[in-house]
Amino acid sequence: MNFAMDLTQLPFNDLIGIDRSDRPDALLCLHFDQRLTNHLGTVHASALFALAEASSAEFLMRCRGDRDYISGVVRKAQSKYAQHASADVHAATKTSLDEIESAIAKVDAKGRALVSIDIDLHVDTGLNAVASFTFDWFLAKTEEP
């Protein structure tokens, strides 16, 4: 993934309704849409996964500064679904900025790095997470700065 792009404009993310969150503690938001529901009438697990993955990339983009020569791909993902969601879902990270900056410094020095991004999804602030994810990203230089 080229981190210079607007992730909300990727065709798939746009198709399912991923947008920037209006909450200061969140990254991206998935707008509730009946077309994204499962047999229970709640947001389908695959739509939640898509929001979480895009949010992990969004966090990387925000942390990498002007280093648009860094690209990444998800190598591994873990998920835990805890509650049903039948409203807009917002994604926030628990990963520290220091962890990302360290990985980016490693890319600058060695050309590649691995980093894990933790994402929690919430329908309301202060409530337990609807789902929690960890995405392991492989980062690498795509061109010289």
Backbone hydrogen bonds in HBPLUS format (Angstrom, degrees):
<---DONOR---> <-ACCEPTOR-->    atom                        ^
c    i                          cat <-CA-CA->   ^        H-A-AA   ^      H-
h    n   atom  resd res      DA  || num        DHA   H-A  angle D-A-AA Bond
n    s   type  num  typ     dist DA aas  dist angle  dist       angle   num
A0072-GLY N   A0001-MET O   3.06 MM  71  5.08 150.5  2.15 130.6 139.6     1
A0009-GLN N   A0006-ASP O   2.91 MM   3  5.55 157.3  1.96 119.2 126.7     2
A0010-LEU N   A0007-LEU O   3.31 MM   3  5.42 163.1  2.34 102.8 107.8     3
A0014-ASP N   A0010-LEU O   2.87 MM   4  5.96 165.7  1.89 170.2 175.1     4
A0015-LEU N   A0011-PRO O   2.88 MM   4  5.97 153.3  1.95 144.1 152.0     5
A0016-ILE N   A0012-PHE O   3.07 MM   4  6.41 154.4  2.14 155.0 159.4     6
A0017-GLY N   A0013-ASN O   3.10 MM   4  6.15 120.7  2.47 135.6 149.9     7
A0018-ILE N   A0013-ASN O   2.90 MM   5  5.19 163.5  1.93 156.2 153.7     8
A0017-GLY N   A0014-ASP O   3.24 MM   3  5.12 143.9  2.38  95.8 106.2     9
A0031-HIS N   A0017-GLY O   3.40 MM  14  5.68 171.5  2.40 135.3 135.9    10
A0019-ASP N   A0029-CYS O   2.81 MM  10  5.22 159.6  1.85 152.9 160.0    11
A0029-CYS N   A0019-ASP O   2.67 MM  10  5.22 156.1  1.72 156.2 158.3    12
A0021-SER N   A0027-LEU O   3.20 MM   6  5.63 177.6  2.20 122.3 121.8    13
A0026-ALA N   A0023-ARG O   3.20 MM   3  5.38 167.7  2.21 112.9 115.6    14
A0027-LEU N   A0091-ALA O   2.63 MM  64  5.61 167.7  1.65 172.4 175.7    15
A0091-ALA N   A0028-LEU O   2.92 MM  63  5.50 163.2  1.94 164.6 164.5    16
A0030-LEU N   A0089-VAL O   2.79 MM  59  5.18 159.3  1.83 152.8 160.1    17
A0089-VAL N   A0030-LEU O   2.98 MM  59  5.18 162.5  2.01 145.7 149.8    18
A0036-LEU N   A0033-ASP O   2.82 MM   3  5.54 166.6  1.84 127.1 131.8    19
A0037-THR N   A0034-GLN O   3.28 MM   3  5.45 161.3  2.32 114.3 114.0    20
A0044-HIS N   A0036-LEU O   2.82 MM   8  5.89 167.5  1.83 162.4 159.2    21
A0038-ASN N   A0042-THR O   2.82 MM   4  5.73 144.0  1.95 155.7 166.1    22
A0041-GLY N   A0038-ASN O   3.05 MM   3  5.35 162.7  2.08 111.7 117.3    23
A0043-VAL N   A0085-ALA O   2.75 MM  42  5.48 165.8  1.77 161.7 166.1    24
A0047-ALA N   A0044-HIS O   3.02 MM   3  5.39 128.7  2.29 107.1 120.1    25
A0048-LEU N   A0044-HIS O   3.15 MM   4  6.56 155.3  2.21 151.9 159.3    26
A0049-PHE N   A0045-ALA O   2.90 MM   4  6.15 156.1  1.96 148.0 154.8    27
A0050-ALA N   A0046-SER O   3.03 MM   4  6.20 156.7  2.09 139.7 145.5    28
A0051-LEU N   A0047-ALA O   3.06 MM   4  6.34 156.9  2.12 147.2 152.6    29
A0052-ALA N   A0048-LEU O   2.99 MM   4  6.26 163.1  2.02 152.1 156.6    30
A0053-GLU N   A0049-PHE O   2.91 MM   4  6.14 165.1  1.93 158.5 162.0    31
A0054-ALA N   A0050-ALA O   3.02 MM   4  6.12 168.0  2.03 149.7 153.3    32
A0055-SER N   A0051-LEU O   2.93 MM   4  6.05 150.0  2.02 144.9 153.9    33
A0056-SER N   A0052-ALA O   2.98 MM   4  6.26 145.8  2.10 145.9 154.6    34
A0057-ALA N   A0053-GLU O   3.17 MM   4  6.50 154.5  2.23 147.6 154.0    35
A0058-GLU N   A0054-ALA O   2.86 MM   4  6.12 151.6  1.94 144.6 153.5    36
A0059-PHE N   A0055-SER O   2.95 MM   4  6.15 155.0  2.01 145.3 150.8    37
A0060-LEU N   A0056-SER O   3.16 MM   4  6.42 157.2  2.21 141.7 147.4    38
A0061-MET N   A0057-ALA O   2.90 MM   4  6.19 158.5  1.95 151.6 157.6    39
A0062-ARG N   A0058-GLU O   2.97 MM   4  6.24 159.9  2.01 151.4 156.1    40
A0063-CYS N   A0059-PHE O   3.08 MM   4  6.26 142.2  2.23 143.4 153.5    41
A0063-CYS N   A0060-LEU O   3.15 MM   3  5.13 125.1  2.47  94.1 108.2    42
A0064-ARG N   A0060-LEU O   2.99 MM   4  6.06 139.3  2.16 151.6 161.2    43
A0067-ARG N   A0064-ARG O   3.25 MM   3  5.77 163.3  2.28 131.3 135.3    44
A0068-ASP N   A0066-ASP O   2.99 MM   2  5.70 133.9  2.21 103.3  90.7    45
A0070-ILE N   A0067-ARG O   3.26 MM   3  6.04 153.3  2.34 122.5 123.7    46
A0142-THR N   A0069-TYR O   2.70 MM  73  5.38 163.7  1.73 164.6 167.7    47
A0071-SER N   A0140-ALA O   2.87 MM  69  5.56 167.7  1.88 168.6 169.0    48
A0140-ALA N   A0071-SER O   2.92 MM  69  5.56 155.6  1.98 156.1 160.3    49
A0073-VAL N   A0138-PHE O   3.06 MM  65  5.47 146.8  2.17 141.8 151.7    50
A0138-PHE N   A0073-VAL O   2.88 MM  65  5.47 167.5  1.90 162.8 164.9    51
A0075-ARG N   A0136-ASP O   2.74 MM  61  5.62 172.5  1.75 168.8 171.4    52
A0136-ASP N   A0076-LYS O   2.85 MM  60  5.09 171.4  1.85 150.6 153.5    53
A0078-GLN N   A0134-THR O   2.88 MM  56  5.16 149.1  1.97 146.5 155.4    54
A0134-THR N   A0078-GLN O   3.00 MM  56  5.16 149.8  2.09 137.5 142.3    55
A0080-LYS N   A0132-SER O   2.84 MM  52  5.25 137.4  2.02 156.7 164.8    56
A0132-SER N   A0080-LYS O   2.85 MM  52  5.25 154.5  1.92 145.9 154.4    57
A0082-ALA N   A0130-VAL O   2.74 MM  48  5.23 161.6  1.77 147.1 150.4    58
A0083-GLN N   A0130-VAL O   3.04 MM  47  4.60 159.1  2.09 131.5 130.9    59
A0090-HIS N   A0122-HIS O   2.74 MM  32  5.28 172.2  1.74 162.7 162.9    60
A0122-HIS N   A0090-HIS O   2.82 MM  32  5.28 160.7  1.86 153.4 160.0    61
A0092-ALA N   A0120-ASP O   2.93 MM  28  5.44 163.3  1.96 159.3 164.9    62
A0120-ASP N   A0092-ALA O   2.83 MM  28  5.44 163.9  1.85 160.6 166.2    63
A0094-LYS N   A0118-ASP O   3.21 MM  24  5.56 151.3  2.30 127.4 134.5    64
A0099-GLU N   A0096-SER O   3.15 MM   3  5.48 127.4  2.45 102.8 114.4    65
A0101-GLU N   A0097-LEU O   2.90 MM   4  6.13 167.9  1.91 159.2 163.0    66
A0102-SER N   A0098-ASP O   2.94 MM   4  6.03 152.1  2.02 145.8 152.7    67
A0103-ALA N   A0099-GLU O   3.17 MM   4  6.43 155.6  2.23 140.7 146.7    68
A0104-ILE N   A0100-ILE O   2.88 MM   4  6.16 159.4  1.92 155.8 161.9    69
A0105-ALA N   A0101-GLU O   2.92 MM   4  6.07 152.1  1.99 143.0 150.6    70
A0106-LYS N   A0102-SER O   3.01 MM   4  6.28 146.5  2.13 141.0 150.2    71
A0107-VAL N   A0103-ALA O   2.98 MM   4  6.34 147.7  2.08 144.6 153.3    72
A0108-ASP N   A0104-ILE O   2.95 MM   4  6.27 158.2  2.00 148.4 154.1    73
A0109-ALA N   A0105-ALA O   2.96 MM   4  6.20 148.9  2.06 143.1 151.5    74
A0110-LYS N   A0106-LYS O   2.67 MM   4  5.65 169.6  1.68 156.6 160.2    75
A0111-GLY N   A0107-VAL O   2.73 MM   4  4.36 139.5  1.89 120.4 128.0    76
A0141-LYS N   A0111-GLY O   3.09 MM  30  5.42 150.4  2.18 140.5 140.8    77
A0113-ALA N   A0139-LEU O   2.92 MM  26  5.16 146.0  2.04 141.6 142.6    78
A0139-LEU N   A0113-ALA O   2.77 MM  26  5.16 175.5  1.77 163.7 165.0    79
A0115-VAL N   A0137-TRP O   2.98 MM  22  5.32 151.8  2.06 147.0 154.8    80
A0137-TRP N   A0115-VAL O   2.74 MM  22  5.32 169.2  1.75 168.8 165.5    81
A0117-ILE N   A0135-PHE O   2.85 MM  18  5.23 155.3  1.91 144.3 152.3    82
A0135-PHE N   A0117-ILE O   2.89 MM  18  5.23 161.9  1.93 147.1 151.9    83
A0119-ILE N   A0133-PHE O   2.91 MM  14  5.15 163.0  1.94 141.4 146.3    84
A0133-PHE N   A0119-ILE O   2.82 MM  14  5.15 156.9  1.87 156.8 162.9    85
A0121-LEU N   A0131-ALA O   2.91 MM  10  5.34 161.0  1.94 163.0 163.0    86
A0130-VAL N   A0121-LEU O   2.67 MM   9  5.44 155.8  1.73 151.6 158.6    87
A0127-LEU N   A0124-ASP O   3.45 MM   3  5.88 164.6  2.47 125.2 127.0    88
